[in-house]
Amino acid sequence: MSVITKIEWADATWNPVTGCDKCSAGCMNCYMFPLARRLQSMGNASFLNGPEVTLHPRMLDRPLQWKQPKTVFVNSMSDLFHDEVPLHYISKVFQVMEKAYWHRFLILTKRAKRLEELSSNFNWNDNIWMGVSVEDERVAWRIDHLRKVNAKVRFLSLEPLIGPLDSLDLEGIDWVIVGGESGPRCRPMNPDWVRSIRDLCQRQGKLFFFKQWGGRNKHEAGRLLDGRTYDDMPGGTLDKLDIDYGVKDH
């Protein structure tokens, strides 16, 4: 599954792995599980196993077929550093990203400890950015593992933000994304939590991207914070590409 995406900070998704399991509170209402089951019921070739972790070697070379530079979210439907994804396969993913040097690849994980343990096995080319998800103070320790990874750009996805992060340590971090949870069971995000992180980024000279308020209707809630959008990202704001590569993303 490799498609154009509506995710605000990417052009496309690339899923050489699909499926995952829940490892922390931020996973409670993850979109992957109902979407994977729906695609399974439709007979989608990438989701014959539903939400179970599944490797898709046939998808490995897909970014090499995209000639126009893209910002690519790696494994929007999985976690590359899940325990069930073997080292040799992760290495193949990195080899493709290295070959496809004209794209920017953004990897995001909650398995930060395994990320650090394996990180020395890979070439961290400048086009490979690494991030961790942090939903509240209970998992802020993931940032310490990310700091030890030799990626040119290290970023945080504070989404779904379900608690305050007032004492966030951004040393060694380049970019911070914040977003609220969406969907019928979404948990509310306090605007003061967002402002606190924005102000912290400004004080520490870090790039800040506000993705969404979320809620039951995330499009209606929008992404304005105190009357403006925050679209900062390394290399400038993202220009979305109007190119359809197949099935529409979530």
NORCOR-V856069 format. One record per backbone hydrogen bond with DSSP energy under -0.5 kcal/mol. NH is the residue of the N-H (numbers start at 1). CO is the residue of the C=O. If there is no record, write none. Layout:
BEGIN
nh=NH co=CO
nh=NH co=CO
END
This chain:
BEGIN
nh=3 co=13
nh=5 co=11
nh=10 co=7
nh=11 co=71
nh=12 co=71
nh=13 co=3
nh=14 co=73
nh=15 co=1
nh=16 co=14
nh=18 co=54
nh=19 co=77
nh=20 co=51
nh=27 co=24
nh=28 co=25
nh=30 co=27
nh=33 co=30
nh=34 co=30
nh=35 co=31
nh=36 co=32
nh=37 co=33
nh=38 co=34
nh=39 co=35
nh=40 co=36
nh=41 co=37
nh=42 co=38
nh=43 co=40
nh=44 co=39
nh=47 co=44
nh=48 co=45
nh=50 co=47
nh=52 co=49
nh=54 co=18
nh=56 co=16
nh=59 co=56
nh=60 co=57
nh=62 co=59
nh=64 co=61
nh=65 co=61
nh=65 co=62
nh=66 co=63
nh=67 co=65
nh=72 co=70
nh=72 co=104
nh=73 co=12
nh=74 co=72
nh=74 co=106
nh=75 co=14
nh=76 co=73
nh=78 co=75
nh=79 co=19
nh=82 co=79
nh=85 co=82
nh=86 co=84
nh=89 co=86
nh=90 co=86
nh=91 co=87
nh=92 co=88
nh=93 co=89
nh=94 co=90
nh=95 co=91
nh=96 co=92
nh=97 co=93
nh=98 co=94
nh=99 co=95
nh=100 co=96
nh=101 co=99
nh=103 co=100
nh=104 co=70
nh=105 co=103
nh=105 co=127
nh=106 co=72
nh=106 co=104
nh=107 co=105
nh=107 co=129
nh=108 co=74
nh=109 co=131
nh=112 co=110
nh=115 co=111
nh=116 co=112
nh=117 co=113
nh=118 co=114
nh=119 co=115
nh=121 co=118
nh=122 co=119
nh=124 co=122
nh=125 co=123
nh=128 co=125
nh=129 co=105
nh=129 co=127
nh=130 co=153
nh=131 co=107
nh=132 co=155
nh=133 co=109
nh=134 co=157
nh=137 co=164
nh=139 co=136
nh=140 co=137
nh=142 co=139
nh=143 co=140
nh=144 co=141
nh=145 co=141
nh=146 co=142
nh=147 co=143
nh=148 co=144
nh=148 co=145
nh=149 co=146
nh=151 co=149
nh=152 co=128
nh=155 co=130
nh=156 co=175
nh=157 co=132
nh=158 co=156
nh=158 co=177
nh=159 co=157
nh=161 co=179
nh=162 co=135
nh=162 co=160
nh=163 co=135
nh=168 co=165
nh=170 co=168
nh=173 co=170
nh=174 co=154
nh=175 co=154
nh=176 co=207
nh=177 co=156
nh=178 co=209
nh=179 co=158
nh=180 co=212
nh=181 co=187
nh=183 co=215
nh=186 co=183
nh=193 co=190
nh=194 co=190
nh=195 co=191
nh=196 co=192
nh=197 co=193
nh=198 co=194
nh=199 co=195
nh=200 co=196
nh=201 co=197
nh=202 co=198
nh=203 co=199
nh=204 co=200
nh=205 co=201
nh=205 co=202
nh=206 co=201
nh=207 co=174
nh=209 co=176
nh=210 co=230
nh=211 co=178
nh=211 co=209
nh=212 co=178
nh=213 co=222
nh=215 co=181
nh=221 co=217
nh=222 co=218
nh=225 co=228
nh=226 co=224
nh=228 co=225
nh=231 co=229
nh=232 co=208
nh=236 co=233
nh=240 co=238
nh=243 co=241
nh=245 co=243
nh=249 co=4
END
